Amino acid sequence: MKVTAIALELTDEQKAYFKSATKSVYQLDLGKEYTVYAIYFVPDSVTDYTMYLVLDDVNRLIPIPACLFDVSDSRTSMYWHANYDRDRFLLALEPKEFIDDPYLSEHVLDRDPQAWEVFSEVRRRMEAESL
């Protein structure tokens, strides 16, 4: 699945709707297409919206609100598995590697070499799907 960035931050209306106080300005290029590595559905929480896990323009693997993107390629990844995480109260569509290590994206964000090795393989496979 691919998405195209249409905004860098939530509007005041979106913040009110999602009950979010975030002041985040995401490191994305407007109009640029990004591979979605996972989708998180987080109902009835502080982040009561859908998040796409993408690699931003400063090479951070982070969840970003889906409303900041348009879907440019709606084909779902053959590597996604549905997973309900009872500890984090979220439903996810994500590669098995993220299910095996629920903190893999955080380890990647922390620049852990082993996590980057695992993610690099996931990235290679998922980006090859759209060729």
Secondary structure, 3 states (H helix, E strand, C coil): CEEEECCCCCCHHHHHHHCCCCCCCCCCCCCCEEECCEEEECCCCCCCCEEEEEECCCCCEEEEEHHHEEEEECCCCCCEEEEEECCCCEEEEEEHHHHHCCCHHHHHHCCCHHHHHHHHHHHHHHHHCCC
